[in-house]
C-alpha cells in the first residue's frame, strides 16, 4: 500500500487557505499511512510568500513539489503532480479543501478498494448545468438562462447527473492512467471534465466501475448521495472534507440553502 496525498497550494490565494488545510491535517488523524505532498504553483514573483508557505508545509511533514504551470487549474495540477510522483493510490485535495473528520483518508481508501469501485470522493452531486439554467428560466430569472441551457446540453447530461466533485477524491494509479484529461485548459473545459458527458466520473462508469461518495455514515452509490448527510445535504454533519462550496452552504440562510439543495439534488 502506497498512498500519496496531494494538496494544491497556490501563491495567488490568501495564505489562510493553506493554513486552514494544514491545521485540519494536524487535527484530524488520517487513520492510514501516506505521504503528504504540497504541490505549489503560482508563486512566480512571490519569493517571500513561497518561502513562508514552504516552511509551513515542511513543518507539517510535507514534501514539496513545485509545479511548472499555473494556467491549467486544479485538474491540470493533479495530472502533472501524479505524473511526477509515483504511488499506488492518489488522493487529491484542492486549494480550498480542509478536513473535518478523523479517519478520513482511511475511509476514502477503504471505499476505493471495495469491489468494482473506480473512484471515491468526499463529495458528489447530481447537478446538471443545463438543468440548472432551465430551473432559473422557470423561476423568471430571464430568457438568457434558457438559451444557455440549450447550448450546454451538448456537453452535459440533464438532471440527475451524478458526478464526483474534484475537491477531494482518491483513485488508483492504474485507474488514473486510463483517464483522458482535457486537451484545452479553460474554465468551461474544467467544468466539463468534472461533470460533463465525457468527464471523470463518466469515464470511470463507462468502464463498468462504481463512483462512490464517502461520508462519516458510510459508502454511498450515486442514487443514495442525497441521504448521505454530506455535500449540501441536511446540515452536512457527516462531511469528511469541506471546501468553499460546502462552507458557503453552511453559512447560508435557509432560503439559499433550499435553492442550493434543489440545484444539487432536485429537492429542498
Buried (B, 14 or more C-beta within 10 A) or exposed (E): EEBBBBBBBBBEBEEEBBBBBBEBBEEBBBBBEBBBBBBBBBBEEEEEBBEEBBEBBEEBEBEBBEBEEBEBBBBBBBBBBBEEBEBEBBBBBBBBBBBBBBBBBBBBBBBBEEEEBBBBBBBBBBBBBBBBBBBBBEEEEEEEBBEBBEEBBEBBBEBBBBBBBBBBBBBBBEBBEEBEBBEEBEEEBBBBBBBBEEBBBBBBBEEEBBBBBBBBEEBBEBEEBBEBBBBBBBEBEBBBBBBEBBBEBEEBEEEEBEBBBBBBBBEE
